[in-house]
Amino acid sequence: MAIDPIQLTKQLVDIDSTTYHEGAAGTFLYDFLASEGYAVEKMPVEQPELKLTPGAGSGERFNVYAAMPGVTPDIVLSTHMDTVPPFFGCREDEEFLYGRGTCDAKGIIAAQVAAAARLRAAGVKVGLLFVVGEERDSAGAKVANKFPKGSKFLINGEPTDNRLALATKGALRVELRSNGRMAHSAYPELGESAIDKLVDALHDVKALALPEEPEIGPSTLNIGLIDGGRAPNVIADKAEAHILIRTVGPSQEVKDLILKAVGDRADVTFSLDLSYVRMRRVGNLPTMVAKFATDIPTLTNWGEPFLLGPGSIHVAHTPDEKISKKELLECVELYVELATSLVK
């Protein structure tokens, strides 16, 4: 019986799997794929340190890998189970599915599962890899890369409007932590404000001239999280900020600029460093350049990479996240077409 990717998307979206809390989605996929006759494997992924990681959890988390028993896949379809917060479930109208993960990336999971069933029936040696942590630190991909399955090709799924990506930007996650000395705010000279130091450092970081690449575009910088202080009437003894930079070349140049701009006003940690990637054109598939980063740089042991998926990145990470049912079904066909052409 053919797999209905629309129904499977709805089931997945109704499971909360925000990053660090992916266990229930992993269990659902493990059971679903086992019922489809796959040999299914869990790859355990550790939780990060709670005090250093906003939103971290304590539950079980793991990647899910599936292939037919005894089969070494030529091609693996892969994407991520985790979503950004906040969680909200699925609703639909005639044209769209709405909800967290519909396009990033639970609809993609459903399309890949449906495509794999078609490929399997056609005799293609296919595997499925669904990982955790892509939205934060690619922790699942890092674990998966230690346990490759011999595949020649990897088709990664992200929202590309059903166009084959010829390049993706990299991602550099930067954490700044400033320390100060508490005092009564009426006597600021008795203390040292960690928040003042952090704000000044962020001002200088924002002013940096970051690298540009003609075919990919400029580097971009977002200060996504700021936390610190005790109370309005207390000089802050600690403050931190989390920054994400979309890179278009080797990251060392950007790291050097950050370190010089921050100086001794904060401790700097580079907690994620994904390189930009170029990929090749295949057949007559429409193409694009992705301004976002993916797990591809971390899955180097899984074969030559390609990037393709339904949905628009413009609505991912927003309250209006959605995916077109028509586009979802079309992507099943595109995955089958791309995979078939690669293994001929």
KEKE-3310 file (N, C-alpha, C; in steps of 0.2 Angstrom, whole numbers, plus 5000, padded with zeros to 4 digits):
npx = (5004:5003:5012:5004:5010:5004:4995:5005:5013:5005:5003:5016:5018:5010:5017:5027:5043:5053:5070:5081:5071:5066:5063:5050:5045:5056:5053:5040:5044:5053:5045:5035:5043:5048:5036:5035:5043:5057:5074:5077:5087:5092:5102:5110:5110:5118:5112:5114:5124:5114:5115:5122:5115:5101:5085:5087:5085:5081:5077:5077:5086:5088:5095:5087:5089:5086:5085:5082:5083:5099:5104:5115:5114:5114:5110:5105:5091:5089:5085:5080:5073:5070:5062:5061:5056:5041:5031:5017:5002:4995:4985:4974:4969:4961:4972:4984:4995:4997:5007:5020:5035:5029:5035:5048:5055:5046:5036:5045:5052:5041:5039:5051:5050:5039:5045:5055:5049:5044:5056:5062:5053:5056:5068:5079:5093:5090:5091:5086:5088:5086:5089:5093:5094:5097:5093:5100:5114:5118:5120:5115:5119:5133:5135:5129:5138:5149:5145:5143:5135:5139:5134:5133:5128:5120:5105:5099:5086:5079:5069:5068:5059:5057:5068:5084:5098:5112:5122:5126:5125:5137:5137:5140:5140:5141:5145:5144:5151:5150:5158:5155:5154:5144:5134:5126:5114:5113:5126:5136:5149:5155:5153:5154:5148:5142:5133:5134:5147:5145:5135:5142:5152:5144:5139:5151:5154:5142:5145:5155:5163:5159:5164:5160:5153:5152:5144:5136:5132:5131:5139:5129:5122:5115:5109:5103:5099:5099:5104:5105:5110:5102:5093:5084:5089:5102:5119:5124:5132:5134:5132:5125:5126:5120:5125:5122:5130:5129:5139:5150:5162:5178:5178:5188:5192:5181:5180:5192:5190:5179:5185:5194:5186:5179:5188:5194:5182:5172:5171:5173:5165:5165:5153:5147:5151:5149:5153:5152:5145:5147:5137:5133:5125:5111:5104:5089:5083:5076:5086:5094:5101:5105:5103:5104:5110:5114:5114:5123:5137:5142:5139:5148:5153:5143:5142:5141:5134:5117:5104:5088:5070:5053:5043:5044:5058:5056:5044:5047:5052:5043:5027:5018:5021:5020:5015:5013:5001:5001:5014:5021:5018:5023:5036:5039:5039:5050:5061:5061:5065:5077:5085:5085:5091:5104:5109:5109)
npy = (4994:5011:5025:5038:5054:5066:5063:5057:5068:5076:5068:5068:5082:5084:5080:5085:5090:5099:5106:5096:5089:5078:5065:5058:5060:5053:5040:5037:5037:5027:5016:5016:5015:5002:4995:4995:4986:4989:4987:4994:5007:5014:5028:5034:5050:5062:5073:5091:5101:5107:5120:5128:5128:5135:5130:5117:5099:5084:5071:5056:5055:5052:5048:5041:5027:5018:5004:4991:4975:4968:4976:4986:5003:5012:5025:5038:5045:5060:5070:5082:5079:5088:5103:5121:5131:5140:5125:5120:5113:5103:5110:5111:5117:5116:5118:5119:5113:5117:5122:5119:5113:5109:5112:5112:5101:5091:5088:5086:5074:5065:5065:5060:5047:5042:5042:5034:5022:5020:5019:5008:4998:4999:4993:5000:5002:5009:5020:5028:5042:5050:5064:5072:5088:5097:5111:5118:5113:5103:5091:5078:5074:5074:5063:5053:5054:5046:5034:5028:5021:5016:5022:5029:5041:5056:5063:5077:5085:5100:5115:5120:5125:5115:5115:5111:5113:5122:5127:5130:5142:5143:5140:5149:5148:5158:5162:5173:5178:5188:5194:5202:5213:5212:5226:5238:5248:5261:5265:5263:5264:5255:5243:5232:5231:5218:5217:5230:5228:5218:5223:5233:5226:5219:5229:5232:5221:5220:5230:5225:5222:5209:5195:5193:5184:5183:5173:5168:5177:5189:5187:5185:5191:5187:5192:5182:5178:5185:5186:5190:5198:5203:5210:5226:5235:5231:5230:5221:5205:5195:5191:5186:5182:5175:5171:5170:5167:5167:5160:5163:5158:5151:5149:5155:5168:5175:5172:5177:5191:5192:5189:5199:5211:5209:5207:5209:5209:5200:5182:5171:5158:5147:5138:5130:5126:5126:5123:5132:5125:5119:5112:5100:5102:5092:5084:5091:5098:5111:5125:5132:5144:5141:5152:5148:5136:5119:5101:5095:5098:5091:5078:5071:5058:5051:5050:5058:5074:5081:5093:5096:5100:5101:5116:5133:5142:5154:5154:5145:5143:5153:5160:5157:5145:5133:5121:5118:5106:5101:5104:5096:5083:5083:5084:5071:5064:5071:5067:5053:5054:5061:5052:5040:5044:5046:5033:5026)
npz = (5000:4996:5003:5011:5010:5014:5025:5033:5036:5043:5055:5060:5062:5073:5083:5096:5094:5097:5097:5106:5112:5105:5106:5106:5093:5086:5091:5086:5072:5071:5075:5064:5052:5055:5054:5041:5035:5036:5042:5057:5065:5080:5084:5097:5104:5114:5127:5128:5140:5153:5159:5151:5139:5132:5133:5133:5135:5145:5141:5132:5116:5099:5083:5068:5058:5043:5033:5020:5027:5028:5017:5009:5006:4991:4990:5001:5009:5018:5032:5045:5062:5072:5077:5077:5092:5095:5098:5089:5083:5069:5056:5042:5026:5010:5001:5009:5022:5039:5052:5065:5058:5046:5034:5038:5046:5043:5034:5024:5028:5027:5013:5009:5015:5008:4995:4996:4998:4985:4977:4983:4979:4965:4965:4969:4979:4994:5008:5024:5034:5048:5058:5074:5081:5071:5070:5080:5084:5075:5081:5080:5067:5068:5076:5067:5057:5061:5059:5046:5032:5020:5009:4992:4988:4995:4998:5005:5014:5014:5015:4999:4989:4980:4972:4966:4975:4972:4980:4997:5011:5025:5043:5058:5074:5088:5105:5117:5133:5146:5161:5177:5192:5205:5212:5222:5212:5214:5217:5206:5204:5212:5207:5192:5177:5169:5158:5152:5147:5138:5129:5123:5117:5108:5100:5093:5086:5078:5069:5061:5045:5036:5026:5008:4995:4978:4970:4980:4989:5003:5019:5034:5049:5065:5081:5091:5104:5120:5137:5155:5170:5186:5193:5191:5199:5202:5199:5185:5186:5177:5159:5144:5126:5111:5095:5077:5063:5045:5034:5020:5016:5021:5038:5047:5045:5049:5062:5067:5066:5075:5087:5088:5089:5100:5110:5127:5133:5134:5136:5122:5113:5100:5095:5085:5069:5053:5037:5021:5006:4990:4976:4963:4947:4941:4928:4921:4932:4941:4949:4963:4975:4992:5006:5018:5031:5032:5037:5029:5028:5039:5037:5029:5027:5021:5007:4991:4991:4989:4989:4992:4993:4997:5000:5007:5013:5018:5026:5035:5053:5057:5063:5054:5047:5034:5021:5004:4999:4986:4981:4990:4986:4973:4976:4981:4968:4963:4971:4968:4955:4955:4963:4956:4944:4949:4952:4941)
capx = (5000:5007:5012:5001:5014:5000:4993:5011:5015:5000:5005:5022:5018:5006:5021:5031:5050:5058:5076:5082:5065:5064:5062:5043:5045:5060:5050:5035:5047:5056:5039:5032:5047:5048:5030:5035:5048:5064:5078:5078:5092:5093:5109:5109:5113:5118:5109:5120:5124:5108:5116:5125:5111:5094:5080:5090:5081:5084:5074:5080:5086:5092:5094:5084:5092:5082:5086:5080:5088:5105:5105:5120:5111:5118:5108:5101:5087:5090:5083:5080:5066:5069:5060:5062:5051:5037:5027:5010:5000:4994:4978:4974:4964:4961:4978:4990:4995:5000:5010:5027:5038:5026:5040:5055:5056:5042:5034:5051:5052:5035:5040:5056:5048:5035:5049:5059:5045:5044:5062:5063:5049:5059:5074:5085:5095:5089:5091:5083:5092:5083:5093:5091:5098:5100:5092:5105:5121:5120:5123:5113:5123:5139:5135:5128:5144:5153:5142:5141:5132:5142:5131:5137:5125:5116:5100:5097:5080:5077:5064:5071:5054:5057:5073:5090:5103:5119:5127:5122:5129:5139:5134:5145:5137:5145:5142:5148:5149:5153:5157:5156:5154:5137:5134:5119:5114:5114:5133:5138:5156:5157:5153:5156:5142:5143:5129:5138:5153:5142:5132:5148:5155:5139:5139:5157:5153:5137:5148:5160:5162:5160:5165:5155:5155:5148:5139:5132:5130:5135:5138:5124:5123:5109:5110:5096:5098:5103:5102:5109:5108:5099:5087:5085:5093:5108:5124:5124:5138:5134:5127:5128:5123:5121:5125:5122:5133:5129:5146:5151:5169:5181:5176:5193:5193:5176:5182:5197:5186:5175:5189:5197:5181:5176:5193:5193:5175:5168:5173:5170:5165:5162:5149:5145:5155:5147:5156:5148:5145:5145:5135:5133:5118:5109:5098:5085:5080:5077:5091:5094:5107:5102:5106:5104:5115:5111:5118:5127:5144:5143:5138:5153:5154:5137:5141:5141:5128:5112:5100:5081:5065:5047:5041:5048:5062:5053:5039:5050:5053:5038:5020:5014:5024:5015:5017:5008:5000:5003:5021:5023:5017:5027:5043:5040:5042:5057:5066:5062:5068:5084:5089:5085:5096:5110:5111:5109)
capy = (5000:5017:5029:5045:5059:5071:5060:5056:5075:5078:5064:5070:5089:5084:5077:5090:5088:5105:5103:5093:5085:5074:5057:5055:5059:5047:5033:5036:5035:5020:5011:5017:5012:4995:4992:4995:4981:4991:4986:5001:5007:5020:5031:5038:5057:5065:5080:5095:5103:5111:5127:5131:5128:5137:5125:5110:5094:5078:5065:5052:5058:5048:5048:5035:5025:5013:5001:4985:4970:4966:4980:4992:5008:5016:5032:5039:5051:5062:5077:5082:5078:5093:5110:5127:5132:5135:5120:5121:5107:5104:5111:5111:5119:5113:5119:5119:5110:5123:5120:5119:5108:5107:5113:5112:5097:5085:5087:5083:5067:5061:5065:5055:5040:5040:5041:5028:5016:5019:5017:5001:4994:4999:4989:5004:5001:5016:5021:5034:5044:5056:5066:5077:5094:5102:5118:5121:5112:5097:5085:5071:5073:5073:5056:5049:5054:5041:5027:5028:5014:5014:5025:5033:5048:5058:5068:5080:5088:5107:5119:5124:5126:5109:5116:5108:5118:5122:5129:5133:5145:5139:5143:5149:5150:5162:5163:5178:5178:5193:5193:5208:5212:5215:5231:5242:5252:5268:5266:5259:5264:5249:5236:5232:5229:5213:5219:5235:5226:5214:5227:5237:5221:5217:5235:5232:5215:5221:5235:5222:5221:5202:5193:5192:5180:5185:5169:5165:5183:5192:5184:5188:5190:5188:5191:5178:5177:5189:5185:5193:5202:5200:5215:5233:5239:5227:5230:5214:5201:5191:5192:5182:5183:5169:5174:5165:5170:5163:5162:5162:5156:5149:5153:5157:5175:5178:5170:5182:5197:5192:5189:5206:5215:5208:5209:5205:5211:5193:5175:5169:5151:5145:5131:5127:5129:5122:5126:5133:5119:5119:5105:5100:5101:5086:5084:5098:5100:5119:5126:5138:5144:5142:5156:5145:5131:5112:5096:5092:5098:5087:5071:5070:5051:5047:5051:5065:5077:5085:5097:5097:5099:5105:5121:5139:5144:5161:5153:5141:5147:5158:5157:5155:5140:5130:5118:5116:5099:5099:5104:5090:5077:5084:5082:5063:5062:5073:5063:5047:5056:5062:5046:5035:5046:5045:5027:5022)
capz = (5000:4995:5009:5010:5013:5017:5031:5037:5038:5049:5061:5063:5065:5079:5089:5098:5093:5097:5098:5112:5114:5099:5108:5104:5085:5085:5093:5081:5065:5072:5074:5058:5047:5056:5051:5033:5034:5036:5048:5059:5070:5084:5085:5103:5104:5121:5128:5130:5147:5154:5161:5145:5133:5132:5130:5133:5139:5149:5139:5127:5109:5095:5076:5066:5052:5041:5026:5020:5030:5024:5011:5009:5002:4986:4991:5007:5009:5025:5035:5053:5065:5077:5074:5081:5096:5099:5095:5087:5079:5062:5053:5035:5021:5004:4998:5013:5029:5043:5059:5066:5055:5040:5029:5040:5040:5044:5027:5020:5031:5024:5006:5008:5016:5002:4989:4997:4996:4977:4975:4985:4974:4959:4965:4971:4986:4997:5015:5026:5040:5051:5063:5079:5083:5066:5071:5085:5084:5071:5086:5077:5061:5070:5078:5061:5053:5064:5058:5039:5030:5013:5003:4987:4987:5001:4997:5011:5013:5017:5010:4993:4984:4975:4967:4968:4978:4969:4985:5004:5016:5031:5049:5063:5081:5092:5111:5121:5140:5150:5169:5181:5199:5208:5217:5222:5207:5216:5218:5201:5204:5217:5203:5186:5174:5163:5153:5148:5143:5132:5124:5119:5112:5102:5095:5088:5082:5073:5064:5057:5038:5035:5019:5003:4989:4972:4968:4986:4993:5009:5026:5038:5057:5069:5088:5092:5111:5125:5144:5160:5176:5192:5194:5188:5204:5204:5194:5183:5186:5171:5154:5138:5120:5106:5088:5072:5057:5039:5031:5013:5014:5027:5044:5052:5044:5053:5069:5069:5066:5081:5093:5089:5090:5107:5115:5134:5136:5135:5133:5116:5111:5094:5097:5079:5063:5047:5031:5015:5002:4983:4974:4956:4944:4939:4923:4920:4938:4942:4954:4968:4980:4998:5010:5025:5032:5033:5040:5024:5030:5044:5035:5024:5026:5018:5000:4987:4994:4986:4993:4988:4997:4996:5005:5007:5019:5020:5031:5041:5059:5058:5066:5048:5043:5030:5015:4999:4997:4979:4981:4994:4982:4968:4978:4980:4962:4961:4975:4964:4949:4956:4965:4950:4939:4952:4953:4935)
cpx = (5004:5006:5009:5006:5010:4998:4999:5013:5011:5002:5011:5022:5014:5010:5026:5038:5054:5064:5078:5077:5062:5062:5055:5043:5050:5057:5044:5038:5050:5050:5036:5036:5048:5042:5030:5040:5055:5067:5079:5083:5091:5100:5108:5113:5113:5115:5115:5119:5119:5110:5119:5120:5103:5090:5082:5085:5085:5082:5079:5080:5090:5090:5090:5086:5088:5084:5083:5085:5093:5107:5110:5117:5116:5116:5104:5098:5087:5087:5083:5073:5065:5066:5062:5056:5047:5033:5020:5008:4998:4986:4979:4968:4964:4968:4984:4989:4999:5002:5017:5030:5035:5031:5047:5055:5052:5039:5039:5052:5047:5036:5046:5054:5044:5040:5053:5055:5044:5050:5064:5059:5052:5066:5080:5086:5095:5089:5088:5087:5089:5086:5090:5096:5100:5099:5096:5112:5123:5123:5121:5118:5130:5140:5134:5134:5150:5151:5139:5139:5134:5139:5135:5134:5120:5111:5097:5091:5080:5072:5068:5066:5055:5063:5080:5095:5110:5124:5122:5128:5131:5135:5139:5141:5142:5142:5147:5146:5153:5152:5158:5156:5148:5139:5127:5119:5114:5122:5137:5146:5159:5157:5156:5151:5144:5139:5132:5143:5150:5139:5137:5151:5151:5139:5145:5156:5148:5140:5154:5158:5164:5161:5159:5157:5150:5142:5134:5129:5134:5134:5132:5124:5117:5111:5103:5094:5102:5100:5107:5106:5104:5092:5089:5089:5099:5113:5125:5131:5139:5130:5130:5123:5125:5120:5125:5124:5132:5135:5146:5158:5172:5180:5181:5193:5187:5178:5187:5194:5183:5179:5192:5192:5179:5182:5192:5187:5171:5172:5170:5171:5162:5159:5147:5149:5154:5150:5151:5149:5143:5143:5134:5126:5117:5103:5095:5082:5081:5082:5090:5100:5104:5106:5107:5109:5111:5116:5123:5134:5147:5142:5142:5154:5148:5136:5141:5134:5124:5107:5093:5076:5059:5046:5046:5052:5059:5048:5042:5052:5049:5031:5016:5017:5019:5018:5012:5007:5002:5011:5024:5023:5022:5034:5044:5043:5049:5062:5067:5066:5076:5088:5090:5091:5103:5113:5111:5116)
cpy = (5006:5021:5036:5050:5065:5069:5059:5063:5077:5074:5067:5077:5089:5081:5083:5088:5094:5102:5102:5089:5081:5067:5054:5055:5053:5040:5032:5034:5028:5015:5010:5013:5004:4991:4991:4990:4983:4988:4993:5001:5014:5022:5036:5045:5060:5072:5084:5097:5108:5118:5131:5132:5130:5132:5118:5105:5089:5071:5062:5055:5053:5049:5041:5033:5019:5011:4994:4980:4968:4970:4986:4997:5011:5024:5032:5045:5054:5069:5076:5081:5084:5099:5115:5128:5139:5130:5122:5116:5108:5106:5112:5115:5115:5113:5118:5115:5116:5119:5119:5112:5106:5107:5112:5108:5091:5083:5083:5075:5063:5060:5060:5048:5038:5038:5035:5021:5015:5017:5010:4996:4993:4995:4994:5003:5008:5015:5027:5036:5051:5058:5071:5083:5098:5109:5121:5119:5106:5091:5078:5069:5071:5065:5052:5048:5049:5034:5027:5021:5012:5017:5029:5041:5049:5064:5071:5084:5095:5110:5123:5125:5121:5111:5113:5113:5117:5124:5131:5137:5141:5143:5143:5152:5152:5163:5168:5178:5183:5192:5200:5207:5216:5221:5234:5247:5259:5270:5261:5259:5258:5243:5237:5228:5224:5215:5225:5233:5222:5218:5231:5232:5219:5223:5234:5226:5216:5226:5231:5221:5214:5200:5192:5188:5181:5180:5167:5171:5185:5187:5188:5187:5192:5187:5188:5178:5182:5187:5188:5197:5199:5204:5222:5237:5236:5228:5222:5211:5196:5192:5188:5183:5177:5172:5169:5169:5165:5165:5160:5160:5152:5153:5156:5165:5178:5177:5176:5189:5198:5193:5196:5211:5215:5209:5205:5207:5205:5187:5173:5162:5151:5138:5127:5130:5124:5126:5127:5127:5121:5112:5105:5099:5094:5087:5091:5100:5108:5119:5132:5138:5146:5147:5153:5139:5124:5107:5093:5092:5093:5079:5069:5062:5047:5048:5058:5068:5081:5088:5098:5095:5103:5111:5127:5140:5150:5160:5149:5146:5153:5155:5155:5149:5135:5126:5117:5108:5097:5099:5098:5084:5077:5082:5075:5061:5065:5069:5056:5048:5057:5056:5041:5037:5046:5038:5023:5020)
cpz = (5000:5001:5007:5013:5016:5024:5036:5040:5044:5055:5064:5066:5071:5085:5090:5098:5093:5099:5105:5115:5109:5100:5105:5096:5083:5086:5087:5074:5066:5071:5067:5052:5048:5053:5044:5031:5034:5043:5051:5065:5074:5085:5091:5102:5111:5121:5130:5137:5148:5155:5156:5139:5134:5129:5130:5137:5142:5146:5134:5120:5105:5087:5074:5059:5050:5034:5026:5023:5026:5018:5013:5004:4997:4987:4997:5007:5017:5026:5042:5056:5070:5073:5079:5086:5093:5095:5094:5082:5073:5061:5046:5032:5015:5000:5002:5019:5033:5049:5059:5063:5048:5034:5031:5047:5040:5037:5023:5022:5027:5017:5005:5010:5011:4996:4990:4996:4989:4975:4977:4981:4967:4959:4967:4978:4990:5005:5017:5033:5042:5058:5068:5079:5077:5067:5076:5084:5079:5075:5083:5071:5063:5072:5072:5057:5055:5062:5051:5037:5023:5008:4999:4987:4994:4998:5003:5009:5017:5012:5005:4987:4978:4970:4970:4970:4975:4975:4991:5007:5022:5037:5055:5069:5086:5099:5115:5128:5144:5158:5172:5188:5201:5213:5217:5216:5208:5217:5212:5201:5208:5213:5196:5182:5168:5157:5149:5144:5137:5127:5120:5114:5106:5097:5090:5084:5076:5067:5060:5049:5036:5028:5015:4998:4983:4970:4974:4989:4999:5015:5029:5045:5060:5076:5090:5100:5116:5132:5149:5165:5181:5193:5192:5193:5207:5198:5192:5183:5181:5166:5148:5132:5115:5099:5083:5066:5051:5035:5024:5011:5021:5033:5048:5051:5049:5061:5072:5070:5073:5087:5094:5091:5098:5112:5122:5137:5137:5133:5127:5115:5104:5094:5091:5073:5057:5041:5025:5010:4995:4980:4966:4953:4941:4934:4922:4926:4939:4948:4958:4972:4987:5003:5017:5025:5033:5037:5035:5026:5035:5043:5029:5022:5023:5011:4997:4989:4988:4990:4989:4993:4995:5001:5004:5013:5022:5025:5037:5047:5060:5061:5060:5044:5040:5024:5010:4998:4991:4978:4985:4990:4976:4970:4979:4974:4960:4965:4971:4958:4950:4959:4960:4945:4942:4952:4946:4933)
residu = (MET:ALA:ILE:ASP:PRO:ILE:GLN:LEU:THR:LYS:GLN:LEU:VAL:ASP:ILE:ASP:SER:THR:THR:TYR:HIS:GLU:GLY:ALA:ALA:GLY:THR:PHE:LEU:TYR:ASP:PHE:LEU:ALA:SER:GLU:GLY:TYR:ALA:VAL:GLU:LYS:MET:PRO:VAL:GLU:GLN:PRO:GLU:LEU:LYS:LEU:THR:PRO:GLY:ALA:GLY:SER:GLY:GLU:ARG:PHE:ASN:VAL:TYR:ALA:ALA:MET:PRO:GLY:VAL:THR:PRO:ASP:ILE:VAL:LEU:SER:THR:HIS:MET:ASP:THR:VAL:PRO:PRO:PHE:PHE:GLY:CYS:ARG:GLU:ASP:GLU:GLU:PHE:LEU:TYR:GLY:ARG:GLY:THR:CYS:ASP:ALA:LYS:GLY:ILE:ILE:ALA:ALA:GLN:VAL:ALA:ALA:ALA:ALA:ARG:LEU:ARG:ALA:ALA:GLY:VAL:LYS:VAL:GLY:LEU:LEU:PHE:VAL:VAL:GLY:GLU:GLU:ARG:ASP:SER:ALA:GLY:ALA:LYS:VAL:ALA:ASN:LYS:PHE:PRO:LYS:GLY:SER:LYS:PHE:LEU:ILE:ASN:GLY:GLU:PRO:THR:ASP:ASN:ARG:LEU:ALA:LEU:ALA:THR:LYS:GLY:ALA:LEU:ARG:VAL:GLU:LEU:ARG:SER:ASN:GLY:ARG:MET:ALA:HIS:SER:ALA:TYR:PRO:GLU:LEU:GLY:GLU:SER:ALA:ILE:ASP:LYS:LEU:VAL:ASP:ALA:LEU:HIS:ASP:VAL:LYS:ALA:LEU:ALA:LEU:PRO:GLU:GLU:PRO:GLU:ILE:GLY:PRO:SER:THR:LEU:ASN:ILE:GLY:LEU:ILE:ASP:GLY:GLY:ARG:ALA:PRO:ASN:VAL:ILE:ALA:ASP:LYS:ALA:GLU:ALA:HIS:ILE:LEU:ILE:ARG:THR:VAL:GLY:PRO:SER:GLN:GLU:VAL:LYS:ASP:LEU:ILE:LEU:LYS:ALA:VAL:GLY:ASP:ARG:ALA:ASP:VAL:THR:PHE:SER:LEU:ASP:LEU:SER:TYR:VAL:ARG:MET:ARG:ARG:VAL:GLY:ASN:LEU:PRO:THR:MET:VAL:ALA:LYS:PHE:ALA:THR:ASP:ILE:PRO:THR:LEU:THR:ASN:TRP:GLY:GLU:PRO:PHE:LEU:LEU:GLY:PRO:GLY:SER:ILE:HIS:VAL:ALA:HIS:THR:PRO:ASP:GLU:LYS:ILE:SER:LYS:LYS:GLU:LEU:LEU:GLU:CYS:VAL:GLU:LEU:TYR:VAL:GLU:LEU:ALA:THR:SER:LEU:VAL:LYS)
# end
